[in-house]
Amino acid sequence: MKLLVLGGTKNLGRHVVEAALRADHEVMLFNRGLTNRGLFPSVQHVIGDRADPSALSVGSWDRVIDMSGFLVRDVRLSAELLRDRVGQYTFMSSIAVYADRATPGQDEFGPLVPWPVGAPDNEFTMDLYGPSKVHCESLLAATFGSRAAFVRSGFVVGPYNPDFGNWGTALAHGTQMECAARPSQPVQYVDARDLAEFLLRDLSGPYNVVGTSRTMAEVAAAWRSVVPGALPVDWEPAVDRFHLEDDGLFRLDNGRALEAGLQLRTDAESARDYVAWIRDGNLPPDPPH
Ligand SMILES: NC(=O)c1ccc[n+]([C@@H]2O[C@H](COP(=O)([O-])OP(=O)(O)OC[C@H]3O[C@@H](n4cnc5c(N)ncnc54)[C@H](OP(=O)(O)O)[C@@H]3O)[C@@H](O)[C@H]2O)c1
């Protein structure tokens, strides 16, 4: 498959490119060349800013995977430019699109957050994160119809990505895991590699690409199990290193994604690989705020 990845050199996008190369896809990357320069030397890099995607005026692709779409104006520009030259347009969205943050078991078709009247479509603020993703999804649906797909994830764990506050580092170095959430707090996460494999699938419409909902205590027990003699979790740390979402956003229905082929590895596999990655000398990035 001929694949164009918008972004592709940071956290999640890196996994998509790695998975695409493993599957022998022909990959082209479009980014500014600022993040992790020199990564993927065998791949064609097109340098440009999303604010001016004219470097993509020529060419056609079976699929675009948009890993860097936040600003509505920028996503509109690439949608218009690529409309007749790509098969599927897969947009990396977020569970922040949901307006109802309390009800458990929501599927992809519940109410979405509105676009604030008068908000700028070319400036990013955290308040506009969810509304921007909704706005981008709807303009892509209008442009590409059933050729557009929206992958909504929340918490993503895996090499290059943050994990649960200090868990990976604590397990790698024999210190205490901290968790400022209550042990019964529901949580859903997806391993970055499972997400990447899913992003390469034939998709249409929205998907909740999240893992099975569990409690923090269950996930913590599974993570501790990969390191013999791991210390007990400190449930009342002085600093909250990880910001959890509201309960409803961690009890989403992932049935549509599972039906479309989402495969989820176990907590123990995610934890073991993450701890090994840190022991190899890598430092996890800070969690997003
Ligand atoms: N837990 C999570 O991390 C999470 C959860 C849900 C959804 N998401 C979504 O997942 C996507 C990927 O997130 P990420 O953290 O991996 O990466 P990101 O920070 O969103 O994007 C980084 C990539 O995009 C490129 N890029 C950034 N600004 C650009 C611009 N103005 N023009 C062209 N290229 C640009 C960067 O390369 P250059 O700097 O070289 O340009 C890099 O390759 C995002 O859309 C995010 O909203 C993330």
The ligand as a MOL file (V3000), in Angstrom:
LIG
                    3D

  0  0  0     0  0            999 V3000
M  V30 BEGIN CTAB
M  V30 COUNTS 48 52 0 0 0
M  V30 BEGIN ATOM
M  V30 1 N -2.1810 9.8040 24.3380 0
M  V30 2 C -1.9170 10.4580 23.2520 0
M  V30 3 O -0.7970 10.8210 23.0190 0
M  V30 4 C -3.0350 10.7260 22.2730 0
M  V30 5 C -4.3110 10.3060 22.5740 0
M  V30 6 C -5.3280 10.5020 21.6490 0
M  V30 7 C -5.0610 11.1180 20.4630 0
M  V30 8 N -3.7990 11.5650 20.2030 0 CHG=1
M  V30 9 C -3.5430 12.1890 18.9080 0
M  V30 10 O -2.5210 11.4540 18.2690 0
M  V30 11 C -1.8750 12.2850 17.3020 0
M  V30 12 C -0.3830 12.0690 17.3700 0
M  V30 13 O 0.1160 12.5740 18.5810 0
M  V30 14 P 1.6760 12.5980 18.8360 0
M  V30 15 O 1.8560 13.0930 20.2370 0
M  V30 16 O 2.2380 11.3020 18.4540 0 CHG=-1
M  V30 17 O 2.2520 13.6330 17.8060 0
M  V30 18 P 1.9590 15.2150 17.5790 0
M  V30 19 O 2.7230 16.0260 18.5650 0
M  V30 20 O 0.5360 15.4510 17.4700 0
M  V30 21 O 2.5840 15.4020 16.1200 0
M  V30 22 C 3.9000 15.2390 15.9570 0
M  V30 23 C 4.2240 14.9580 14.4960 0
M  V30 24 O 3.6160 15.9030 13.6150 0
M  V30 25 C 4.6070 16.7260 12.9980 0
M  V30 26 N 4.1020 18.1030 13.0300 0
M  V30 27 C 3.7730 18.8180 14.1390 0
M  V30 28 N 3.3580 20.0520 13.7850 0
M  V30 29 C 3.4240 20.1180 12.4440 0
M  V30 30 C 3.1320 21.1350 11.4820 0
M  V30 31 N 2.6930 22.3560 11.8450 0
M  V30 32 N 3.3020 20.8650 10.1770 0
M  V30 33 C 3.7590 19.6390 9.7710 0
M  V30 34 N 4.0470 18.6350 10.6280 0
M  V30 35 C 3.8920 18.8700 11.9540 0
M  V30 36 C 5.8620 16.5110 13.8380 0
M  V30 37 O 7.0470 16.6540 13.0870 0
M  V30 38 P 7.7760 18.1020 12.9950 0
M  V30 39 O 7.8460 18.6270 14.3810 0
M  V30 40 O 9.1130 17.7470 12.4290 0
M  V30 41 O 6.9500 18.9230 12.0920 0
M  V30 42 C 5.7000 15.0570 14.2630 0
M  V30 43 O 6.0610 14.1720 13.2240 0
M  V30 44 C -2.3590 13.6980 17.5840 0
M  V30 45 O -3.3050 14.0450 16.6090 0
M  V30 46 C -3.0230 13.5940 18.9450 0
M  V30 47 O -4.0900 14.4910 19.0750 0
M  V30 48 C -2.7840 11.3870 21.0840 0
M  V30 END ATOM
M  V30 BEGIN BOND
M  V30 1 1 1 2
M  V30 2 2 2 3
M  V30 3 1 2 4
M  V30 4 1 4 5
M  V30 5 2 4 48
M  V30 6 2 5 6
M  V30 7 1 6 7
M  V30 8 2 7 8
M  V30 9 1 8 9
M  V30 10 1 8 48
M  V30 11 1 9 10
M  V30 12 1 9 46
M  V30 13 1 10 11
M  V30 14 1 11 12
M  V30 15 1 11 44
M  V30 16 1 12 13
M  V30 17 1 13 14
M  V30 18 2 14 15
M  V30 19 1 14 16
M  V30 20 1 14 17
M  V30 21 1 17 18
M  V30 22 2 18 19
M  V30 23 1 18 20
M  V30 24 1 18 21
M  V30 25 1 21 22
M  V30 26 1 22 23
M  V30 27 1 23 24
M  V30 28 1 23 42
M  V30 29 1 24 25
M  V30 30 1 25 26
M  V30 31 1 25 36
M  V30 32 1 26 27
M  V30 33 1 26 35
M  V30 34 2 27 28
M  V30 35 1 28 29
M  V30 36 1 29 30
M  V30 37 2 29 35
M  V30 38 1 30 31
M  V30 39 2 30 32
M  V30 40 1 32 33
M  V30 41 2 33 34
M  V30 42 1 34 35
M  V30 43 1 36 37
M  V30 44 1 36 42
M  V30 45 1 37 38
M  V30 46 2 38 39
M  V30 47 1 38 40
M  V30 48 1 38 41
M  V30 49 1 42 43
M  V30 50 1 44 45
M  V30 51 1 44 46
M  V30 52 1 46 47
M  V30 END BOND
M  V30 END CTAB
M  END
